[in-house]
């Protein structure tokens, strides 16, 4: 993917920079949702998706906490 107004392509970022970009975009998500224009929200969502998909592509076997899975949530609520 080519560079665009939202920053360099996620595929071109080294791992450390990718993580910094993800941290920054997650930090600004709530305010963008509440106070950003429709266009800002769409742009933010597209960039966040691009960064997240790249991270998952690079780390398909990433650590997963049992409590963050569907079955873990059911166990916490007693529904499982």
N, C-alpha and C positions, 0 to 999 in steps of 0.2 A: 504494500500500500504506500502511496506517495505521501510526502509531507503535506500538511493542510493547516488551516488557521488554528486548529485546536492543539497544535504541537506536533512534534515528530511522530511518525508512524510508530505504533506500539511495537511492531515487529523489529524496528531498528533500534530500540532502546536496550541497553545492557541491563542485566537483572536488577542491579541496585537502583538504577534510574527508573525502571519500570515500577518497582516497589514504592519509590518516592512519589511518582505520579499517581499511583493508586491511593496512597495515603492522603495526598492532597485532594483528590477528587472526592473521596469519601468524606473528608472533613467539610467540604463545601456543599455536599448534596442537599442537606436539609434546608439551608438558606436559599439555594437555587429553587427548590421545590416550592417553598413558601413565598418567595419574593421575586423570583426571576420571571422574565417575560416567557411567553410560550416558546419563542425561538431559543431563548437561553436554556430552557429546560430540555428541549429536543437536542440541542447541541451537547449539553452536559450528559444526557443519557447515551447518546451515540459514542461520545468519548469514553465514558465509563465502561460501556459494553466492549469497546475495542480493547481497552486496557485489561479488563477482566478476562476476556476470551484469550488474549495473548498469554496471560499468566497461567491460566488453566491448560492451555496448549503446551506450555513449557514444563508444567508441573502436574501431569495427570495423576501422579501417585502422591499428591500433597497430603500431609497429615490431616486427618479428619477426627474431630472430637466426637465421641459417641453421643453426647448431649445435643449436638448440632444436627443430628440426623432425625428423620421422621420417627423411627422406632425409639430413639432416645427421648424425643419430645413426648411421645405417648407414655413412655415409662415414667417420666416426671409427673404427668397429669393423671396417671392411673388408668388411662384409656387402653393400655396394651395388655 
